[in-house]
Amino acid sequence: MPALAAALLAAVAQRDRLRWGPATLRVKGVQLDVDGEPEGTAVLSTQSPVLLKGEADRYLLPGDDGYASALVSNIRRKADVLGLPDAAEVEVLEAGPRRRYEVSGGWRIGASLTARVTTDPRLLSALRAWGLGLGNIQGFGWIR
């Protein structure tokens, strides 16, 4: 990413105007803003419901027995896919109401969630982009 950001920065620095759709933007200067890696703990809130399945295809919601451990397992699987350390802790801070959603292939049950997640900073960044729980590609578990 730093190499890509540097290339974009160099390209924009050579221009005095940028076209953004129908708008023309005047470039007054460029600066690369690097926050660095986020801390190892973050409070993540979802804008869409989080789905989790426990044993026997039973949907789990915050507050259900086994919910936190199922969410940690989901986060660890994502870490494995990305080749990142899989140590993670989750504390459910707030849960929205249980809701049923129709999706292709059936229905799903989920609830919005605010949770404190402690894990590798790179995995936190990935979770912000990827989402929490299952069905992220269907729009579930997206982070605000």
CNS distance restraints for C-alpha pairs under 8 A (distance, minus, plus):
assign (resid   1 and name CA) (resid   5 and name CA) 6.04 0.50 0.50
assign (resid   2 and name CA) (resid   6 and name CA) 6.03 0.50 0.50
assign (resid   3 and name CA) (resid   7 and name CA) 6.23 0.50 0.50
assign (resid   4 and name CA) (resid   8 and name CA) 6.27 0.50 0.50
assign (resid   5 and name CA) (resid   9 and name CA) 6.01 0.50 0.50
assign (resid   5 and name CA) (resid  32 and name CA) 7.66 0.50 0.50
assign (resid   6 and name CA) (resid  10 and name CA) 6.12 0.50 0.50
assign (resid   6 and name CA) (resid  32 and name CA) 7.91 0.50 0.50
assign (resid   7 and name CA) (resid  11 and name CA) 6.25 0.50 0.50
assign (resid   8 and name CA) (resid  12 and name CA) 6.14 0.50 0.50
assign (resid   9 and name CA) (resid  13 and name CA) 5.98 0.50 0.50
assign (resid   9 and name CA) (resid  30 and name CA) 6.85 0.50 0.50
assign (resid   9 and name CA) (resid  31 and name CA) 7.39 0.50 0.50
assign (resid   9 and name CA) (resid  32 and name CA) 7.02 0.50 0.50
assign (resid  10 and name CA) (resid  14 and name CA) 6.62 0.50 0.50
assign (resid  11 and name CA) (resid  15 and name CA) 7.21 0.50 0.50
assign (resid  12 and name CA) (resid  30 and name CA) 7.23 0.50 0.50
assign (resid  13 and name CA) (resid  29 and name CA) 6.92 0.50 0.50
assign (resid  13 and name CA) (resid  30 and name CA) 6.01 0.50 0.50
assign (resid  15 and name CA) (resid  27 and name CA) 6.95 0.50 0.50
assign (resid  16 and name CA) (resid  26 and name CA) 5.94 0.50 0.50
assign (resid  16 and name CA) (resid  27 and name CA) 4.87 0.50 0.50
assign (resid  16 and name CA) (resid  28 and name CA) 7.10 0.50 0.50
assign (resid  17 and name CA) (resid  24 and name CA) 6.59 0.50 0.50
assign (resid  17 and name CA) (resid  25 and name CA) 5.44 0.50 0.50
assign (resid  17 and name CA) (resid  26 and name CA) 4.47 0.50 0.50
assign (resid  17 and name CA) (resid  27 and name CA) 5.30 0.50 0.50
assign (resid  18 and name CA) (resid  24 and name CA) 5.68 0.50 0.50
assign (resid  18 and name CA) (resid  25 and name CA) 5.03 0.50 0.50
assign (resid  18 and name CA) (resid  26 and name CA) 6.47 0.50 0.50
assign (resid  18 and name CA) (resid  27 and name CA) 7.04 0.50 0.50
assign (resid  19 and name CA) (resid  23 and name CA) 5.83 0.50 0.50
assign (resid  19 and name CA) (resid  24 and name CA) 4.50 0.50 0.50
assign (resid  19 and name CA) (resid  25 and name CA) 6.12 0.50 0.50
assign (resid  20 and name CA) (resid  24 and name CA) 6.08 0.50 0.50
assign (resid  20 and name CA) (resid  25 and name CA) 7.00 0.50 0.50
assign (resid  37 and name CA) (resid 121 and name CA) 6.07 0.50 0.50
assign (resid  37 and name CA) (resid 122 and name CA) 7.02 0.50 0.50
assign (resid  38 and name CA) (resid 121 and name CA) 5.51 0.50 0.50
assign (resid  38 and name CA) (resid 122 and name CA) 7.79 0.50 0.50
assign (resid  38 and name CA) (resid 124 and name CA) 7.58 0.50 0.50
assign (resid  38 and name CA) (resid 125 and name CA) 7.39 0.50 0.50
assign (resid  39 and name CA) (resid 121 and name CA) 5.84 0.50 0.50
assign (resid  40 and name CA) (resid 118 and name CA) 5.58 0.50 0.50
assign (resid  40 and name CA) (resid 119 and name CA) 5.41 0.50 0.50
assign (resid  40 and name CA) (resid 120 and name CA) 5.52 0.50 0.50
assign (resid  40 and name CA) (resid 121 and name CA) 4.77 0.50 0.50
assign (resid  40 and name CA) (resid 124 and name CA) 7.33 0.50 0.50
assign (resid  41 and name CA) (resid 116 and name CA) 6.89 0.50 0.50
assign (resid  41 and name CA) (resid 117 and name CA) 5.60 0.50 0.50
assign (resid  41 and name CA) (resid 118 and name CA) 4.25 0.50 0.50
assign (resid  41 and name CA) (resid 119 and name CA) 6.46 0.50 0.50
assign (resid  41 and name CA) (resid 121 and name CA) 7.66 0.50 0.50
assign (resid  41 and name CA) (resid 124 and name CA) 7.89 0.50 0.50
assign (resid  42 and name CA) (resid 116 and name CA) 5.67 0.50 0.50
assign (resid  42 and name CA) (resid 117 and name CA) 5.51 0.50 0.50
assign (resid  42 and name CA) (resid 118 and name CA) 6.60 0.50 0.50
assign (resid  42 and name CA) (resid 124 and name CA) 7.42 0.50 0.50
assign (resid  43 and name CA) (resid 114 and name CA) 6.82 0.50 0.50
assign (resid  43 and name CA) (resid 115 and name CA) 5.56 0.50 0.50
assign (resid  43 and name CA) (resid 116 and name CA) 4.34 0.50 0.50
assign (resid  43 and name CA) (resid 117 and name CA) 6.27 0.50 0.50
assign (resid  44 and name CA) (resid 113 and name CA) 7.96 0.50 0.50
assign (resid  44 and name CA) (resid 114 and name CA) 5.60 0.50 0.50
assign (resid  44 and name CA) (resid 115 and name CA) 5.49 0.50 0.50
assign (resid  44 and name CA) (resid 116 and name CA) 6.33 0.50 0.50
assign (resid  44 and name CA) (resid 117 and name CA) 7.16 0.50 0.50
assign (resid  44 and name CA) (resid 128 and name CA) 7.74 0.50 0.50
assign (resid  44 and name CA) (resid 143 and name CA) 6.55 0.50 0.50
assign (resid  44 and name CA) (resid 144 and name CA) 7.56 0.50 0.50
assign (resid  45 and name CA) (resid 112 and name CA) 7.63 0.50 0.50
assign (resid  45 and name CA) (resid 113 and name CA) 5.68 0.50 0.50
assign (resid  45 and name CA) (resid 114 and name CA) 4.19 0.50 0.50
assign (resid  45 and name CA) (resid 115 and name CA) 6.55 0.50 0.50
assign (resid  45 and name CA) (resid 143 and name CA) 5.70 0.50 0.50
assign (resid  45 and name CA) (resid 144 and name CA) 5.81 0.50 0.50
assign (resid  46 and name CA) (resid  50 and name CA) 7.41 0.50 0.50
assign (resid  46 and name CA) (resid 112 and name CA) 5.68 0.50 0.50
assign (resid  46 and name CA) (resid 113 and name CA) 5.53 0.50 0.50
assign (resid  46 and name CA) (resid 114 and name CA) 6.53 0.50 0.50
assign (resid  46 and name CA) (resid 131 and name CA) 7.88 0.50 0.50
assign (resid  46 and name CA) (resid 132 and name CA) 7.85 0.50 0.50
assign (resid  46 and name CA) (resid 141 and name CA) 5.68 0.50 0.50
assign (resid  46 and name CA) (resid 142 and name CA) 5.35 0.50 0.50
assign (resid  46 and name CA) (resid 143 and name CA) 4.26 0.50 0.50
assign (resid  46 and name CA) (resid 144 and name CA) 5.38 0.50 0.50
assign (resid  47 and name CA) (resid 112 and name CA) 6.70 0.50 0.50
assign (resid  47 and name CA) (resid 141 and name CA) 7.11 0.50 0.50
assign (resid  47 and name CA) (resid 142 and name CA) 5.77 0.50 0.50
assign (resid  47 and name CA) (resid 143 and name CA) 5.78 0.50 0.50
assign (resid  47 and name CA) (resid 144 and name CA) 5.24 0.50 0.50
assign (resid  48 and name CA) (resid 111 and name CA) 7.68 0.50 0.50
assign (resid  48 and name CA) (resid 112 and name CA) 5.77 0.50 0.50
assign (resid  48 and name CA) (resid 139 and name CA) 7.00 0.50 0.50
assign (resid  48 and name CA) (resid 140 and name CA) 5.46 0.50 0.50
assign (resid  48 and name CA) (resid 141 and name CA) 5.32 0.50 0.50
assign (resid  48 and name CA) (resid 142 and name CA) 5.64 0.50 0.50
assign (resid  48 and name CA) (resid 143 and name CA) 7.64 0.50 0.50
assign (resid  49 and name CA) (resid 110 and name CA) 4.99 0.50 0.50
assign (resid  49 and name CA) (resid 111 and name CA) 4.30 0.50 0.50
assign (resid  49 and name CA) (resid 112 and name CA) 4.05 0.50 0.50
assign (resid  49 and name CA) (resid 113 and name CA) 7.01 0.50 0.50
assign (resid  49 and name CA) (resid 140 and name CA) 5.47 0.50 0.50
assign (resid  49 and name CA) (resid 141 and name CA) 5.35 0.50 0.50
assign (resid  49 and name CA) (resid 142 and name CA) 7.81 0.50 0.50
assign (resid  50 and name CA) (resid 110 and name CA) 5.15 0.50 0.50
assign (resid  50 and name CA) (resid 111 and name CA) 5.44 0.50 0.50
assign (resid  50 and name CA) (resid 112 and name CA) 5.71 0.50 0.50
assign (resid  50 and name CA) (resid 113 and name CA) 6.74 0.50 0.50
assign (resid  50 and name CA) (resid 132 and name CA) 6.45 0.50 0.50
assign (resid  50 and name CA) (resid 133 and name CA) 5.57 0.50 0.50
assign (resid  50 and name CA) (resid 134 and name CA) 7.06 0.50 0.50
assign (resid  50 and name CA) (resid 140 and name CA) 5.57 0.50 0.50
assign (resid  50 and name CA) (resid 141 and name CA) 4.30 0.50 0.50
assign (resid  50 and name CA) (resid 142 and name CA) 7.95 0.50 0.50
assign (resid  51 and name CA) (resid  59 and name CA) 7.14 0.50 0.50
assign (resid  51 and name CA) (resid  60 and name CA) 7.33 0.50 0.50
assign (resid  51 and name CA) (resid  61 and name CA) 7.53 0.50 0.50
assign (resid  51 and name CA) (resid 108 and name CA) 7.44 0.50 0.50
assign (resid  51 and name CA) (resid 109 and name CA) 6.57 0.50 0.50
assign (resid  51 and name CA) (resid 110 and name CA) 4.83 0.50 0.50
assign (resid  51 and name CA) (resid 111 and name CA) 7.25 0.50 0.50
assign (resid  51 and name CA) (resid 133 and name CA) 5.40 0.50 0.50
assign (resid  51 and name CA) (resid 134 and name CA) 5.23 0.50 0.50
assign (resid  51 and name CA) (resid 135 and name CA) 6.80 0.50 0.50
assign (resid  51 and name CA) (resid 140 and name CA) 6.69 0.50 0.50
assign (resid  51 and name CA) (resid 141 and name CA) 6.96 0.50 0.50
assign (resid  52 and name CA) (resid  59 and name CA) 5.68 0.50 0.50
assign (resid  52 and name CA) (resid  60 and name CA) 5.38 0.50 0.50
assign (resid  52 and name CA) (resid  61 and name CA) 7.09 0.50 0.50
assign (resid  52 and name CA) (resid  67 and name CA) 7.66 0.50 0.50
assign (resid  52 and name CA) (resid  70 and name CA) 7.00 0.50 0.50
assign (resid  52 and name CA) (resid  71 and name CA) 7.07 0.50 0.50
assign (resid  52 and name CA) (resid 110 and name CA) 7.55 0.50 0.50
assign (resid  52 and name CA) (resid 133 and name CA) 5.64 0.50 0.50
assign (resid  52 and name CA) (resid 134 and name CA) 5.83 0.50 0.50
assign (resid  53 and name CA) (resid  57 and name CA) 5.56 0.50 0.50
assign (resid  53 and name CA) (resid  58 and name CA) 5.46 0.50 0.50
assign (resid  53 and name CA) (resid  59 and name CA) 4.44 0.50 0.50
assign (resid  53 and name CA) (resid  60 and name CA) 5.67 0.50 0.50
assign (resid  53 and name CA) (resid  70 and name CA) 7.59 0.50 0.50
assign (resid  54 and name CA) (resid  58 and name CA) 5.25 0.50 0.50
assign (resid  54 and name CA) (resid  59 and name CA) 6.05 0.50 0.50
assign (resid  54 and name CA) (resid  60 and name CA) 6.14 0.50 0.50
assign (resid  54 and name CA) (resid  66 and name CA) 7.50 0.50 0.50
assign (resid  54 and name CA) (resid  67 and name CA) 7.79 0.50 0.50
assign (resid  54 and name CA) (resid  70 and name CA) 6.69 0.50 0.50
assign (resid  59 and name CA) (resid 109 and name CA) 6.61 0.50 0.50
assign (resid  59 and name CA) (resid 110 and name CA) 7.72 0.50 0.50
assign (resid  60 and name CA) (resid  64 and name CA) 6.00 0.50 0.50
assign (resid  60 and name CA) (resid  65 and name CA) 7.95 0.50 0.50
assign (resid  60 and name CA) (resid  66 and name CA) 7.65 0.50 0.50
assign (resid  60 and name CA) (resid  67 and name CA) 5.73 0.50 0.50
assign (resid  60 and name CA) (resid 110 and name CA) 7.83 0.50 0.50
assign (resid  61 and name CA) (resid  67 and name CA) 6.20 0.50 0.50
assign (resid  61 and name CA) (resid  98 and name CA) 7.36 0.50 0.50
assign (resid  61 and name CA) (resid 110 and name CA) 6.50 0.50 0.50
assign (resid  61 and name CA) (resid 111 and name CA) 6.52 0.50 0.50
assign (resid  62 and name CA) (resid  67 and name CA) 5.83 0.50 0.50
assign (resid  62 and name CA) (resid  68 and name CA) 7.34 0.50 0.50
assign (resid  62 and name CA) (resid  92 and name CA) 6.83 0.50 0.50
assign (resid  62 and name CA) (resid  95 and name CA) 6.01 0.50 0.50
assign (resid  62 and name CA) (resid 111 and name CA) 7.64 0.50 0.50
assign (resid  62 and name CA) (resid 113 and name CA) 7.52 0.50 0.50
assign (resid  63 and name CA) (resid  67 and name CA) 6.67 0.50 0.50
assign (resid  66 and name CA) (resid  70 and name CA) 6.05 0.50 0.50
assign (resid  67 and name CA) (resid  71 and name CA) 6.22 0.50 0.50
assign (resid  68 and name CA) (resid  72 and name CA) 6.20 0.50 0.50
assign (resid  68 and name CA) (resid  90 and name CA) 6.31 0.50 0.50
assign (resid  68 and name CA) (resid  91 and name CA) 7.19 0.50 0.50
assign (resid  68 and name CA) (resid  92 and name CA) 7.31 0.50 0.50
assign (resid  69 and name CA) (resid  73 and name CA) 6.14 0.50 0.50
assign (resid  70 and name CA) (resid  74 and name CA) 6.24 0.50 0.50
assign (resid  71 and name CA) (resid  75 and name CA) 6.22 0.50 0.50
assign (resid  71 and name CA) (resid  90 and name CA) 7.50 0.50 0.50
assign (resid  71 and name CA) (resid 132 and name CA) 7.75 0.50 0.50
assign (resid  71 and name CA) (resid 133 and name CA) 6.32 0.50 0.50
assign (resid  72 and name CA) (resid  76 and name CA) 6.12 0.50 0.50
assign (resid  72 and name CA) (resid  88 and name CA) 6.23 0.50 0.50
assign (resid  72 and name CA) (resid  89 and name CA) 6.46 0.50 0.50
assign (resid  72 and name CA) (resid  90 and name CA) 6.47 0.50 0.50
assign (resid  73 and name CA) (resid  77 and name CA) 6.23 0.50 0.50
assign (resid  74 and name CA) (resid  78 and name CA) 6.42 0.50 0.50
assign (resid  74 and name CA) (resid 132 and name CA) 7.88 0.50 0.50
assign (resid  74 and name CA) (resid 133 and name CA) 6.14 0.50 0.50
assign (resid  74 and name CA) (resid 134 and name CA) 7.67 0.50 0.50
assign (resid  75 and name CA) (resid  79 and name CA) 6.27 0.50 0.50
assign (resid  75 and name CA) (resid  86 and name CA) 7.49 0.50 0.50
assign (resid  75 and name CA) (resid  88 and name CA) 7.26 0.50 0.50
assign (resid  75 and name CA) (resid 132 and name CA) 7.39 0.50 0.50
assign (resid  75 and name CA) (resid 133 and name CA) 7.58 0.50 0.50
assign (resid  76 and name CA) (resid  80 and name CA) 6.22 0.50 0.50
assign (resid  76 and name CA) (resid  86 and name CA) 4.77 0.50 0.50
assign (resid  76 and name CA) (resid  87 and name CA) 7.03 0.50 0.50
assign (resid  76 and name CA) (resid  88 and name CA) 7.04 0.50 0.50
assign (resid  77 and name CA) (resid  81 and name CA) 6.31 0.50 0.50
assign (resid  77 and name CA) (resid  86 and name CA) 7.71 0.50 0.50
assign (resid  78 and name CA) (resid  82 and name CA) 6.31 0.50 0.50
assign (resid  79 and name CA) (resid  83 and name CA) 5.92 0.50 0.50
assign (resid  79 and name CA) (resid  84 and name CA) 4.88 0.50 0.50
assign (resid  79 and name CA) (resid  85 and name CA) 6.27 0.50 0.50
assign (resid  79 and name CA) (resid  86 and name CA) 5.26 0.50 0.50
assign (resid  79 and name CA) (resid 123 and name CA) 6.48 0.50 0.50
assign (resid  80 and name CA) (resid  84 and name CA) 6.08 0.50 0.50
assign (resid  80 and name CA) (resid  85 and name CA) 7.44 0.50 0.50
assign (resid  80 and name CA) (resid  86 and name CA) 6.65 0.50 0.50
assign (resid  84 and name CA) (resid 120 and name CA) 7.71 0.50 0.50
assign (resid  84 and name CA) (resid 122 and name CA) 7.59 0.50 0.50
assign (resid  84 and name CA) (resid 123 and name CA) 6.79 0.50 0.50
assign (resid  85 and name CA) (resid 120 and name CA) 6.55 0.50 0.50
assign (resid  85 and name CA) (resid 123 and name CA) 7.97 0.50 0.50
assign (resid  86 and name CA) (resid 119 and name CA) 7.48 0.50 0.50
assign (resid  86 and name CA) (resid 120 and name CA) 7.68 0.50 0.50
assign (resid  87 and name CA) (resid 119 and name CA) 5.93 0.50 0.50
assign (resid  87 and name CA) (resid 120 and name CA) 7.33 0.50 0.50
assign (resid  88 and name CA) (resid 117 and name CA) 7.08 0.50 0.50
assign (resid  88 and name CA) (resid 118 and name CA) 5.57 0.50 0.50
assign (resid  88 and name CA) (resid 119 and name CA) 4.56 0.50 0.50
assign (resid  88 and name CA) (resid 120 and name CA) 7.66 0.50 0.50
assign (resid  89 and name CA) (resid 117 and name CA) 5.76 0.50 0.50
assign (resid  89 and name CA) (resid 118 and name CA) 5.09 0.50 0.50
assign (resid  89 and name CA) (resid 119 and name CA) 6.64 0.50 0.50
assign (resid  90 and name CA) (resid 115 and name CA) 6.55 0.50 0.50
assign (resid  90 and name CA) (resid 116 and name CA) 5.71 0.50 0.50
assign (resid  90 and name CA) (resid 117 and name CA) 4.71 0.50 0.50
assign (resid  90 and name CA) (resid 118 and name CA) 6.53 0.50 0.50
assign (resid  91 and name CA) (resid 115 and name CA) 5.49 0.50 0.50
assign (resid  91 and name CA) (resid 116 and name CA) 5.08 0.50 0.50
assign (resid  91 and name CA) (resid 117 and name CA) 6.62 0.50 0.50
assign (resid  92 and name CA) (resid 113 and name CA) 7.45 0.50 0.50
assign (resid  92 and name CA) (resid 114 and name CA) 6.36 0.50 0.50
assign (resid  92 and name CA) (resid 115 and name CA) 4.43 0.50 0.50
assign (resid  92 and name CA) (resid 116 and name CA) 6.51 0.50 0.50
assign (resid  93 and name CA) (resid 113 and name CA) 7.75 0.50 0.50
assign (resid  93 and name CA) (resid 114 and name CA) 5.47 0.50 0.50
assign (resid  93 and name CA) (resid 115 and name CA) 5.05 0.50 0.50
assign (resid  93 and name CA) (resid 116 and name CA) 6.87 0.50 0.50
assign (resid  94 and name CA) (resid 113 and name CA) 5.86 0.50 0.50
assign (resid  94 and name CA) (resid 114 and name CA) 5.01 0.50 0.50
assign (resid  94 and name CA) (resid 115 and name CA) 6.84 0.50 0.50
assign (resid  95 and name CA) (resid 111 and name CA) 6.44 0.50 0.50
assign (resid  95 and name CA) (resid 112 and name CA) 5.70 0.50 0.50
assign (resid  95 and name CA) (resid 113 and name CA) 4.59 0.50 0.50
assign (resid  95 and name CA) (resid 114 and name CA) 6.34 0.50 0.50
assign (resid  96 and name CA) (resid 111 and name CA) 5.17 0.50 0.50
assign (resid  96 and name CA) (resid 112 and name CA) 4.75 0.50 0.50
assign (resid  96 and name CA) (resid 113 and name CA) 6.19 0.50 0.50
assign (resid  97 and name CA) (resid 111 and name CA) 5.61 0.50 0.50
assign (resid  97 and name CA) (resid 112 and name CA) 7.28 0.50 0.50
assign (resid  98 and name CA) (resid 109 and name CA) 6.83 0.50 0.50
assign (resid  98 and name CA) (resid 110 and name CA) 5.76 0.50 0.50
assign (resid  98 and name CA) (resid 111 and name CA) 4.96 0.50 0.50
assign (resid  99 and name CA) (resid 109 and name CA) 5.56 0.50 0.50
assign (resid  99 and name CA) (resid 110 and name CA) 5.59 0.50 0.50
assign (resid  99 and name CA) (resid 111 and name CA) 6.14 0.50 0.50
assign (resid 100 and name CA) (resid 107 and name CA) 6.74 0.50 0.50
assign (resid 100 and name CA) (resid 108 and name CA) 5.70 0.50 0.50
assign (resid 100 and name CA) (resid 109 and name CA) 4.42 0.50 0.50
assign (resid 100 and name CA) (resid 110 and name CA) 6.64 0.50 0.50
assign (resid 101 and name CA) (resid 107 and name CA) 5.47 0.50 0.50
assign (resid 101 and name CA) (resid 108 and name CA) 5.18 0.50 0.50
assign (resid 101 and name CA) (resid 109 and name CA) 6.09 0.50 0.50
assign (resid 101 and name CA) (resid 110 and name CA) 7.82 0.50 0.50
assign (resid 102 and name CA) (resid 106 and name CA) 6.10 0.50 0.50
assign (resid 102 and name CA) (resid 107 and name CA) 4.37 0.50 0.50
assign (resid 102 and name CA) (resid 108 and name CA) 6.41 0.50 0.50
assign (resid 103 and name CA) (resid 107 and name CA) 5.53 0.50 0.50
assign (resid 103 and name CA) (resid 108 and name CA) 7.07 0.50 0.50
assign (resid 103 and name CA) (resid 138 and name CA) 7.79 0.50 0.50
assign (resid 112 and name CA) (resid 141 and name CA) 7.48 0.50 0.50
assign (resid 117 and name CA) (resid 124 and name CA) 7.86 0.50 0.50
assign (resid 119 and name CA) (resid 123 and name CA) 6.66 0.50 0.50
assign (resid 119 and name CA) (resid 124 and name CA) 6.61 0.50 0.50
assign (resid 120 and name CA) (resid 124 and name CA) 6.42 0.50 0.50
assign (resid 121 and name CA) (resid 125 and name CA) 6.40 0.50 0.50
assign (resid 122 and name CA) (resid 126 and name CA) 6.33 0.50 0.50
assign (resid 123 and name CA) (resid 127 and name CA) 6.09 0.50 0.50
assign (resid 124 and name CA) (resid 128 and name CA) 6.29 0.50 0.50
assign (resid 125 and name CA) (resid 129 and name CA) 6.62 0.50 0.50
assign (resid 126 and name CA) (resid 130 and name CA) 5.78 0.50 0.50
assign (resid 126 and name CA) (resid 131 and name CA) 7.95 0.50 0.50
assign (resid 127 and name CA) (resid 131 and name CA) 5.01 0.50 0.50
assign (resid 127 and name CA) (resid 132 and name CA) 6.43 0.50 0.50
assign (resid 127 and name CA) (resid 143 and name CA) 7.85 0.50 0.50
assign (resid 128 and name CA) (resid 142 and name CA) 7.73 0.50 0.50
assign (resid 128 and name CA) (resid 143 and name CA) 5.66 0.50 0.50
assign (resid 129 and name CA) (resid 142 and name CA) 7.83 0.50 0.50
assign (resid 129 and name CA) (resid 143 and name CA) 7.36 0.50 0.50
assign (resid 130 and name CA) (resid 136 and name CA) 6.89 0.50 0.50
assign (resid 130 and name CA) (resid 142 and name CA) 7.09 0.50 0.50
assign (resid 131 and name CA) (resid 136 and name CA) 6.03 0.50 0.50
assign (resid 131 and name CA) (resid 140 and name CA) 7.57 0.50 0.50
assign (resid 131 and name CA) (resid 141 and name CA) 5.00 0.50 0.50
assign (resid 131 and name CA) (resid 142 and name CA) 4.54 0.50 0.50
assign (resid 131 and name CA) (resid 143 and name CA) 5.63 0.50 0.50
assign (resid 132 and name CA) (resid 136 and name CA) 7.29 0.50 0.50
assign (resid 132 and name CA) (resid 140 and name CA) 7.85 0.50 0.50
assign (resid 132 and name CA) (resid 141 and name CA) 4.75 0.50 0.50
assign (resid 132 and name CA) (resid 142 and name CA) 6.67 0.50 0.50
assign (resid 132 and name CA) (resid 143 and name CA) 7.45 0.50 0.50
assign (resid 133 and name CA) (resid 140 and name CA) 7.59 0.50 0.50
assign (resid 133 and name CA) (resid 141 and name CA) 5.92 0.50 0.50
assign (resid 134 and name CA) (resid 140 and name CA) 6.94 0.50 0.50
assign (resid 134 and name CA) (resid 141 and name CA) 7.27 0.50 0.50
assign (resid 135 and name CA) (resid 139 and name CA) 6.66 0.50 0.50
assign (resid 135 and name CA) (resid 140 and name CA) 5.34 0.50 0.50
assign (resid 135 and name CA) (resid 141 and name CA) 7.47 0.50 0.50
assign (resid 136 and name CA) (resid 140 and name CA) 4.67 0.50 0.50
assign (resid 136 and name CA) (resid 141 and name CA) 5.83 0.50 0.50
assign (resid 136 and name CA) (resid 142 and name CA) 6.72 0.50 0.50
